[in-house]
Amino acid sequence: MPPASQLTSRRAFLEGVRDQLPILVGVAPFGLIFGTLALSAGIPPLAAQGFSLFIFAGSAQFVAAGLVAEAAPAWVVVLTILVVNLRHMLYSATMAPHFQRLSLRWRAALSWLLTDEAFAVASVRFRRGESEQGHWYTLGTGLTLWAAWQVSTALGILVGANLPSGLALDFALPLTFLALLTPTLTDRPSWAAALGAAALSVALADLPYRLGLLFAAGGGVAIALAVEAMPPLSPQGKETCDV
Amino acid sequence: MSDWTLWGIIVGGMVVTYGTRLSFIVLVPPERMPNLLRRGLRYVPSAILAALILPELVRPGGTLDLSLHNGRLVAGAIAALAAWRFRNTWITIVAGMLALWLLSVG
């Protein structure tokens, strides 16, 4: 590899790390809470860390820990993890065209790191059309998140029981998602996607296994496609439509 | 629950989770994706993020609460304004957390 391109890949990686850092403010408390919660669900420390190491999917780990506490059968827990994580197929489909020309090893590694947060950060960059060294950038965001998830889970296991509950640290995660949502709202269809999905997610929130999330996201995308097909309301409407 | 069962859940959970992540990146080539689905993917981030956020704000503890007594809703609205105004992740999170803490004190 020539030195110039080496520098670019390294810079792209570091930019990925940098852009993921603010997200950790929301993710670290979530990991801390998971470590604490897993122990109180009766999961031994090593297995609690195993959840984060090998499954590496925040909300699925919470749901699974809850089911373990209720002594649900193992196959029910695994199936629930699958259903809660079905949304990753949407992420996989969204990133696939950008990763098409990468080697299998790269694609396997980037798939392993494909979480809500890494996807949100990386997809913003790809949406802006900045796809150069995008795999290094995505690796930077993903590895940063992975490391933070392991460390915060471990901290939760070690000291979580001593945290005051009044801090409402779990609220940091929806706030993180809010910060990630804002830059995606660039035109009328994306607004329609967000508003439609938000309304549906509240209406369907009582569905089991967080299925409502999946239906809400699908509904929001369908609404966005319908809005996209509509003619612009006014001449100003046109300028907000990017390609 | 035995250690064996727990580690079985971990391995099973790993396989199904990694499967969803590998699905289109490795297992099914994107050319085989229907065109409509491909166009729709552009709106996935907006839709999924909004769907992850709103229930956390309007259903604290699992029941719908649209009143001003719902601290998470008010704090979320303040954070949304901050996100819109400053377009900065740190400011958004700090504004929302501060708002929630102040509201629960007052």
Boltz contact constraints between the chains, C-beta under 6 A:
constraints:
  - contact:
      token1: [A, 22]
      token2: [B, 89]
      max_distance: 6.0
  - contact:
      token1: [A, 22]
      token2: [B, 90]
      max_distance: 6.0
  - contact:
      token1: [A, 25]
      token2: [B, 93]
      max_distance: 6.0
  - contact:
      token1: [A, 26]
      token2: [B, 93]
      max_distance: 6.0
  - contact:
      token1: [A, 47]
      token2: [B, 6]
      max_distance: 6.0
  - contact:
      token1: [A, 50]
      token2: [B, 10]
      max_distance: 6.0
  - contact:
      token1: [A, 54]
      token2: [B, 10]
      max_distance: 6.0
  - contact:
      token1: [A, 54]
      token2: [B, 14]
      max_distance: 6.0
  - contact:
      token1: [A, 55]
      token2: [B, 13]
      max_distance: 6.0
  - contact:
      token1: [A, 55]
      token2: [B, 14]
      max_distance: 6.0
  - contact:
      token1: [A, 55]
      token2: [B, 17]
      max_distance: 6.0
  - contact:
      token1: [A, 57]
      token2: [B, 17]
      max_distance: 6.0
  - contact:
      token1: [A, 68]
      token2: [B, 1]
      max_distance: 6.0
  - contact:
      token1: [A, 74]
      token2: [B, 5]
      max_distance: 6.0
  - contact:
      token1: [A, 74]
      token2: [B, 8]
      max_distance: 6.0
  - contact:
      token1: [A, 74]
      token2: [B, 9]
      max_distance: 6.0
  - contact:
      token1: [A, 77]
      token2: [B, 9]
      max_distance: 6.0
  - contact:
      token1: [A, 78]
      token2: [B, 12]
      max_distance: 6.0
  - contact:
      token1: [A, 78]
      token2: [B, 13]
      max_distance: 6.0
  - contact:
      token1: [A, 81]
      token2: [B, 13]
      max_distance: 6.0
  - contact:
      token1: [A, 81]
      token2: [B, 16]
      max_distance: 6.0
  - contact:
      token1: [A, 82]
      token2: [B, 16]
      max_distance: 6.0
  - contact:
      token1: [A, 85]
      token2: [B, 17]
      max_distance: 6.0
  - contact:
      token1: [A, 85]
      token2: [B, 20]
      max_distance: 6.0
  - contact:
      token1: [A, 88]
      token2: [B, 20]
      max_distance: 6.0
  - contact:
      token1: [A, 88]
      token2: [B, 21]
      max_distance: 6.0
  - contact:
      token1: [A, 89]
      token2: [B, 20]
      max_distance: 6.0
  - contact:
      token1: [A, 89]
      token2: [B, 23]
      max_distance: 6.0
  - contact:
      token1: [A, 90]
      token2: [B, 44]
      max_distance: 6.0
  - contact:
      token1: [A, 92]
      token2: [B, 21]
      max_distance: 6.0
  - contact:
      token1: [A, 92]
      token2: [B, 23]
      max_distance: 6.0
  - contact:
      token1: [A, 92]
      token2: [B, 24]
      max_distance: 6.0
  - contact:
      token1: [A, 92]
      token2: [B, 25]
      max_distance: 6.0
  - contact:
      token1: [A, 93]
      token2: [B, 24]
      max_distance: 6.0
  - contact:
      token1: [A, 93]
      token2: [B, 41]
      max_distance: 6.0
  - contact:
      token1: [A, 94]
      token2: [B, 41]
      max_distance: 6.0
  - contact:
      token1: [A, 94]
      token2: [B, 44]
      max_distance: 6.0
  - contact:
      token1: [A, 96]
      token2: [B, 24]
      max_distance: 6.0
  - contact:
      token1: [A, 96]
      token2: [B, 25]
      max_distance: 6.0
  - contact:
      token1: [A, 96]
      token2: [B, 30]
      max_distance: 6.0
  - contact:
      token1: [A, 97]
      token2: [B, 30]
      max_distance: 6.0
  - contact:
      token1: [A, 99]
      token2: [B, 25]
      max_distance: 6.0
  - contact:
      token1: [A, 107]
      token2: [B, 25]
      max_distance: 6.0
  - contact:
      token1: [A, 107]
      token2: [B, 26]
      max_distance: 6.0
  - contact:
      token1: [A, 111]
      token2: [B, 21]
      max_distance: 6.0
  - contact:
      token1: [A, 111]
      token2: [B, 22]
      max_distance: 6.0
  - contact:
      token1: [A, 111]
      token2: [B, 25]
      max_distance: 6.0
  - contact:
      token1: [A, 114]
      token2: [B, 21]
      max_distance: 6.0
  - contact:
      token1: [A, 120]
      token2: [B, 45]
      max_distance: 6.0
  - contact:
      token1: [A, 123]
      token2: [B, 45]
      max_distance: 6.0
  - contact:
      token1: [A, 168]
      token2: [B, 100]
      max_distance: 6.0
  - contact:
      token1: [A, 171]
      token2: [B, 100]
      max_distance: 6.0
  - contact:
      token1: [A, 172]
      token2: [B, 93]
      max_distance: 6.0
  - contact:
      token1: [A, 174]
      token2: [B, 53]
      max_distance: 6.0
  - contact:
      token1: [A, 174]
      token2: [B, 56]
      max_distance: 6.0
  - contact:
      token1: [A, 175]
      token2: [B, 79]
      max_distance: 6.0
  - contact:
      token1: [A, 175]
      token2: [B, 93]
      max_distance: 6.0
  - contact:
      token1: [A, 175]
      token2: [B, 96]
      max_distance: 6.0
  - contact:
      token1: [A, 177]
      token2: [B, 49]
      max_distance: 6.0
  - contact:
      token1: [A, 177]
      token2: [B, 52]
      max_distance: 6.0
  - contact:
      token1: [A, 177]
      token2: [B, 53]
      max_distance: 6.0
  - contact:
      token1: [A, 178]
      token2: [B, 53]
      max_distance: 6.0
  - contact:
      token1: [A, 178]
      token2: [B, 79]
      max_distance: 6.0
  - contact:
      token1: [A, 178]
      token2: [B, 80]
      max_distance: 6.0
  - contact:
      token1: [A, 178]
      token2: [B, 83]
      max_distance: 6.0
  - contact:
      token1: [A, 178]
      token2: [B, 92]
      max_distance: 6.0
  - contact:
      token1: [A, 179]
      token2: [B, 83]
      max_distance: 6.0
  - contact:
      token1: [A, 179]
      token2: [B, 89]
      max_distance: 6.0
  - contact:
      token1: [A, 179]
      token2: [B, 92]
      max_distance: 6.0
  - contact:
      token1: [A, 180]
      token2: [B, 49]
      max_distance: 6.0
  - contact:
      token1: [A, 181]
      token2: [B, 49]
      max_distance: 6.0
  - contact:
      token1: [A, 182]
      token2: [B, 83]
      max_distance: 6.0
  - contact:
      token1: [A, 184]
      token2: [B, 45]
      max_distance: 6.0
  - contact:
      token1: [A, 184]
      token2: [B, 46]
      max_distance: 6.0
  - contact:
      token1: [A, 190]
      token2: [B, 43]
      max_distance: 6.0
  - contact:
      token1: [A, 190]
      token2: [B, 46]
      max_distance: 6.0
  - contact:
      token1: [A, 193]
      token2: [B, 43]
      max_distance: 6.0
  - contact:
      token1: [A, 193]
      token2: [B, 46]
      max_distance: 6.0
  - contact:
      token1: [A, 193]
      token2: [B, 47]
      max_distance: 6.0
  - contact:
      token1: [A, 194]
      token2: [B, 46]
      max_distance: 6.0
  - contact:
      token1: [A, 194]
      token2: [B, 50]
      max_distance: 6.0
  - contact:
      token1: [A, 197]
      token2: [B, 47]
      max_distance: 6.0
  - contact:
      token1: [A, 197]
      token2: [B, 50]
      max_distance: 6.0
  - contact:
      token1: [A, 197]
      token2: [B, 51]
      max_distance: 6.0
  - contact:
      token1: [A, 198]
      token2: [B, 50]
      max_distance: 6.0
  - contact:
      token1: [A, 198]
      token2: [B, 54]
      max_distance: 6.0
  - contact:
      token1: [A, 201]
      token2: [B, 51]
      max_distance: 6.0
  - contact:
      token1: [A, 201]
      token2: [B, 54]
      max_distance: 6.0
  - contact:
      token1: [A, 201]
      token2: [B, 55]
      max_distance: 6.0
  - contact:
      token1: [A, 202]
      token2: [B, 54]
      max_distance: 6.0
  - contact:
      token1: [A, 202]
      token2: [B, 55]
      max_distance: 6.0
  - contact:
      token1: [A, 202]
      token2: [B, 58]
      max_distance: 6.0
  - contact:
      token1: [A, 205]
      token2: [B, 55]
      max_distance: 6.0
  - contact:
      token1: [A, 205]
      token2: [B, 59]
      max_distance: 6.0
  - contact:
      token1: [A, 213]
      token2: [B, 51]
      max_distance: 6.0
  - contact:
      token1: [A, 216]
      token2: [B, 51]
      max_distance: 6.0
  - contact:
      token1: [A, 217]
      token2: [B, 47]
      max_distance: 6.0
  - contact:
      token1: [A, 217]
      token2: [B, 48]
      max_distance: 6.0
  - contact:
      token1: [A, 217]
      token2: [B, 51]
      max_distance: 6.0
  - contact:
      token1: [A, 220]
      token2: [B, 47]
      max_distance: 6.0
  - contact:
      token1: [A, 221]
      token2: [B, 40]
      max_distance: 6.0
  - contact:
      token1: [A, 221]
      token2: [B, 43]
      max_distance: 6.0
  - contact:
      token1: [A, 221]
      token2: [B, 47]
      max_distance: 6.0
  - contact:
      token1: [A, 224]
      token2: [B, 43]
      max_distance: 6.0
  - contact:
      token1: [A, 225]
      token2: [B, 40]
      max_distance: 6.0
